[in-house]
Structures are given as structure tokens and as C-alpha cells.
Amino acid sequence: MDPFDPALHYGPNDAGVSAFSIALVVIGLLIGSWAFGALYGIISNFLQGNKNKSD
């Protein structure tokens, strides 16, 4: 029996990365960036509303 050489037998799933986890990360980045933009817009509108009321 030949000894196992991990340098020769290394595959894409040896690090625990699967297509499902990659898809979850991509979807998480999209949702996170959308949420950041939405929150920024809400806060910006709120602050502009407060500035207009004080004038």
C-alpha cells in the first residue's frame, strides 16, 4: 500500500469549501450591501428631515 501524500491528493472539498457555502457567502454579501444602503438612506432622510424642521 502506498503512503498517502496530501500534496498529490488535495481536492477542492478538502478545505471544507463547497458550492453551497460559496453561494451562501455571495448571497450574504449581496443582502448585506443592500441592507447597508437601505439603512444609510433611511438615516440620511431622517437627518435631512430634522434639518428642514429646524429652519
N, CA, C and O of each residue as an XYZ file, in Angstrom:
220
protein
N       0.850     -1.189      0.000
C       0.000      0.000      0.000
C       0.889      1.244      0.000
O       1.822      1.347      0.797
N       0.599      2.178     -0.889
C       1.384      3.402     -0.985
C       1.000      4.368      0.129
O      -0.171      4.441      0.503
N       1.950      5.098      0.656
C       1.611      6.118      1.671
C       0.807      7.253      1.037
O       0.991      7.583     -0.134
N      -0.076      7.835      1.823
C      -0.940      8.921      1.341
C      -0.142     10.218      1.319
O       0.410     10.628      2.340
N      -0.080     10.854      0.173
C       0.615     12.128      0.032
C      -0.433     13.226     -0.176
O      -1.022     13.294     -1.255
N      -0.687     14.088      0.818
C      -1.740     15.092      0.675
C      -1.448     16.119     -0.417
O      -2.376     16.741     -0.933
N      -0.182     16.309     -0.778
C       0.127     17.260     -1.845
C      -0.364     16.749     -3.195
O      -0.707     17.543     -4.071
N      -0.398     15.435     -3.369
C      -0.864     14.859     -4.632
C      -2.366     14.624     -4.642
O      -2.977     14.614     -5.711
N      -2.971     14.435     -3.479
C      -4.378     14.050     -3.394
C      -5.253     15.161     -2.813
O      -6.283     14.885     -2.198
N      -4.851     16.392     -3.005
C      -5.619     17.512     -2.466
C      -6.716     17.877     -3.446
O      -6.454     18.073     -4.633
N      -7.937     17.968     -2.959
C      -9.075     18.305     -3.809
C      -9.784     19.544     -3.313
O      -9.435     20.074     -2.258
N     -10.771     20.017     -4.051
C     -11.455     21.260     -3.672
C     -12.272     21.143     -2.392
O     -12.520     22.155     -1.737
N     -12.695     19.946     -2.019
C     -13.507     19.796     -0.816
C     -12.677     19.476      0.420
O     -13.237     19.309      1.503
N     -11.377     19.386      0.290
C     -10.539     19.073      1.449
C     -10.505     20.220      2.450
O     -10.258     19.993      3.634
N     -10.748     21.440      2.001
C     -10.743     22.580      2.916
C     -12.130     22.849      3.493
O     -12.295     23.783      4.278
N     -13.116     22.060      3.124
C     -14.464     22.231      3.641
C     -15.274     23.246      2.867
O     -16.371     23.602      3.299
N     -14.778     23.724      1.742
C     -15.488     24.719      0.941
C     -16.333     23.980     -0.094
O     -15.820     23.171     -0.866
N     -17.614     24.264     -0.101
C     -18.492     23.644     -1.082
C     -19.203     24.739     -1.871
O     -19.153     25.916     -1.514
N     -19.857     24.334     -2.936
C     -20.594     25.297     -3.745
C     -21.702     25.947     -2.926
O     -22.015     27.121     -3.126
N     -22.292     25.196     -2.011
C     -23.360     25.736     -1.172
C     -22.841     26.844     -0.261
O     -23.484     27.884     -0.118
N     -21.682     26.625      0.355
C     -21.144     27.660      1.244
C     -20.691     28.885      0.458
O     -20.818     30.010      0.941
N     -20.165     28.678     -0.748
C     -19.792     29.821     -1.581
C     -21.038     30.619     -1.957
O     -21.018     31.849     -1.921
N     -22.116     29.932     -2.317
C     -23.364     30.611     -2.659
C     -23.911     31.378     -1.457
O     -24.413     32.491     -1.611
N     -23.821     30.797     -0.272
C     -24.298     31.497      0.933
C     -23.494     32.770      1.188
O     -24.063     33.791      1.575
N     -22.197     32.722      0.980
C     -21.360     33.910      1.176
C     -21.718     34.987      0.166
O     -21.821     36.159      0.527
N     -21.910     34.613     -1.088
C     -22.255     35.590     -2.121
C     -23.611     36.217     -1.826
O     -23.762     37.436     -1.917
N     -24.594     35.399     -1.473
C     -25.924     35.929     -1.144
C     -25.850     36.816      0.098
O     -26.514     37.851      0.162
N     -25.048     36.416      1.079
C     -24.878     37.232      2.280
C     -24.253     38.582      1.977
O     -24.650     39.595      2.553
N     -23.277     38.602      1.078
C     -22.666     39.880      0.692
C     -23.664     40.775     -0.030
O     -23.701     41.983      0.205
N     -24.473     40.186     -0.911
C     -25.481     40.987     -1.622
C     -26.522     41.551     -0.658
O     -26.860     42.733     -0.727
N     -27.023     40.717      0.231
C     -28.035     41.180      1.195
C     -27.425     42.188      2.160
O     -28.071     43.170      2.522
N     -26.189     41.952      2.576
C     -25.528     42.882      3.499
C     -25.297     44.242      2.877
O     -25.501     45.266      3.530
N     -24.872     44.268      1.616
C     -24.650     45.561      0.973
C     -25.972     46.281      0.721
O     -26.043     47.505      0.837
N     -27.017     45.532      0.376
C     -28.326     46.152      0.196
C     -28.825     46.718      1.529
O     -29.347     47.832      1.566
N     -28.673     45.973      2.608
C     -29.128     46.439      3.920
C     -28.357     47.682      4.354
O     -28.940     48.601      4.929
N     -27.060     47.720      4.086
C     -26.263     48.889      4.435
C     -26.753     50.110      3.666
O     -26.886     51.189      4.242
N     -27.020     49.954      2.380
C     -27.521     51.067      1.575
C     -28.899     51.525      2.012
O     -29.181     52.723      2.047
N     -29.761     50.568      2.347
C     -31.103     50.925      2.806
C     -31.049     51.670      4.138
O     -31.751     52.664      4.329
N     -30.222     51.192      5.047
C     -30.084     51.856      6.342
C     -29.485     53.250      6.185
O     -29.904     54.192      6.857
N     -28.503     53.377      5.294
C     -27.907     54.684      5.031
C     -28.957     55.650      4.488
O     -28.996     56.811      4.894
N     -29.801     55.185      3.581
C     -30.857     56.033      3.025
C     -31.866     56.453      4.076
O     -32.294     57.606      4.101
N     -32.249     55.530      4.941
C     -33.221     55.860      5.994
C     -32.645     56.895      6.947
O     -33.321     57.860      7.304
N     -31.392     56.697      7.363
C     -30.764     57.647      8.294
C     -30.566     59.000      7.620
O     -30.764     60.041      8.246
N     -30.178     58.990      6.351
C     -29.974     60.243      5.627
C     -31.281     61.018      5.501
O     -31.306     62.228      5.723
N     -32.357     60.336      5.150
C     -33.657     61.004      5.052
C     -34.115     61.526      6.405
O     -34.695     62.608      6.485
N     -33.865     60.777      7.457
C     -34.260     61.207      8.796
C     -33.500     62.467      9.207
O     -34.084     63.399      9.761
N     -32.193     62.489      8.931
C     -31.402     63.654      9.314
C     -31.754     64.872      8.459
O     -31.770     65.991      8.970
N     -32.034     64.679      7.174
C     -32.443     65.805      6.334
C     -33.804     66.333      6.770
O     -34.054     67.536      6.691
N     -34.684     65.447      7.228
C     -35.982     65.877      7.729
C     -35.848     66.718      8.981
O     -36.558     67.709      9.149
N     -34.932     66.323      9.866
C     -34.709     67.085     11.086
C     -34.081     68.441     10.772
O     -34.386     69.427     11.443
N     -33.215     68.509      9.771
C     -32.575     69.784      9.411
C     -33.608     70.743      8.844
O     -33.563     71.938      9.137
N     -34.540     70.243      8.037
C     -35.564     71.102      7.439
C     -36.542     71.622      8.493
O     -37.054     72.734      8.360
N     -36.806     70.838      9.532
C     -37.734     71.282     10.582
C     -37.128     72.407     11.428
O     -37.857     73.258     11.939
N     -35.798     72.413     11.579
C     -35.180     73.431     12.419
C     -35.028     74.765     11.683
O     -34.767     75.785     12.321
N     -35.186     74.781     10.345
C     -35.044     76.044      9.589
C     -36.267     76.921      9.718
O     -36.309     78.011      9.147
